[in-house]
Amino acid sequence: MLENTNWLLILSLVFGSAALAVAGDSIGTKYGKKRISLFGLRPRHTSRLITAITGSLIASGTLGVMSVFSQDVRTALFGMKILQQQMNELQFQLNQSEANAEHTRISFAEASASLDIVGFELDTMKNDKLILEQEKRDLEILLRVMRDESEQLKKDLKTMRSESIALNANILLGQSAFEPGMSRDEIISGLNTLKQQVRLNALAKISDQSFSRLRDIPVIFNADEEEELIRELESTDIRQYVRALSGENAALDDNMRITVRLETGTSTVIYHDGEPVYRKFFADMSKHKAEEMLHYFLRELRNKALNDGIIPEPATSNVGTLDGEAFFSAVETLNAITEPVIITALASGDIYTEGPVVISIIFEE
């Protein structure tokens, strides 16, 4: 510490102050002895004034020298208020910083608490997700079981309905053709004949379904539809067919009745009497049974008739039937043939758009 002390400055101040004090005392003594008066003062007071001035000079000189050689002294003398103001500002900033730091600490604490809550909620959501996934798997299993049960119930219901339905919808109950130029009475007579045909066919089909013979059953025709049909047939100049179809399912109960809807369309000749409807060549008779060959032939014949314009029955998509006696007779004939054969179906009479396709079968070896 002593090594860093500015001894030169200290000694200069000491000796300078001593010299000024001696000089002031000498001057004061000199003026006192000569009884010199300054500013009208007494000599004693003049001596004291000189001493005071000397002391002031000593202090001023000391401060001046120190100010010259020391920045800290200059700052203490001339910048103390500025320093105080800066210190006050710094203290305010410090207080503000401490307040901000406290606020930040509180915010951090709140954020930490919120983070803990979010973490807890995240864990809860994960647990809920696992529970929901398990519930989803359980529901999927239950859904599959319910679907299976629903399908079974549908099958059972369908079976019950089919057993209780005496006549399904869209069953062809009868058809008739009307030539152009027919009078109203002729048309009405033809429709009455068709109605009788419908009644007989409906009774026959329901009797077969219920295994009991019915005497009569209500058959309902739409009067407005019938009247419109009569007017259309009166005004046409081409042959028209009229089909009678069951309008809805008829339940086998005490309130059973048959509703009928009528359809009409143009009737043209598709196959003339004796014309080949379909022909098929079978080269190897040993590969197939006769009955299978004939069934295949009839399926191909049906497809050709549909393509040629024959209208099938709505419920069965059939275009005609081959009675059992004719079918088995053809099977017996086919069984006797061992060589390649051509099977031909010939039209039995003119066959129109509405059908049915009535055929006879011949074999050509």
Secondary structure as GFF3:
##gff-version 3
##sequence-region A 1 365
A	DSSP	alpha_helix	7	33	.	.	.	ID=ss1
A	DSSP	alpha_helix	43	69	.	.	.	ID=ss2
A	DSSP	alpha_helix	71	78	.	.	.	ID=ss3
A	DSSP	alpha_helix	80	164	.	.	.	ID=ss4
A	DSSP	beta_strand	165	167	.	.	.	ID=ss5
A	DSSP	beta_strand	172	178	.	.	.	ID=ss6
A	DSSP	alpha_helix	184	210	.	.	.	ID=ss7
A	DSSP	beta_strand	219	221	.	.	.	ID=ss8
A	DSSP	alpha_helix	223	235	.	.	.	ID=ss9
A	DSSP	beta_strand	240	246	.	.	.	ID=ss10
A	DSSP	beta_strand	250	251	.	.	.	ID=ss11
A	DSSP	beta_strand	258	266	.	.	.	ID=ss12
A	DSSP	beta_strand	269	271	.	.	.	ID=ss13
A	DSSP	beta_strand	276	282	.	.	.	ID=ss14
A	DSSP	alpha_helix	290	308	.	.	.	ID=ss15
A	DSSP	alpha_helix	324	335	.	.	.	ID=ss16
A	DSSP	beta_strand	341	347	.	.	.	ID=ss17
A	DSSP	beta_strand	351	352	.	.	.	ID=ss18
A	DSSP	beta_strand	359	364	.	.	.	ID=ss19
###
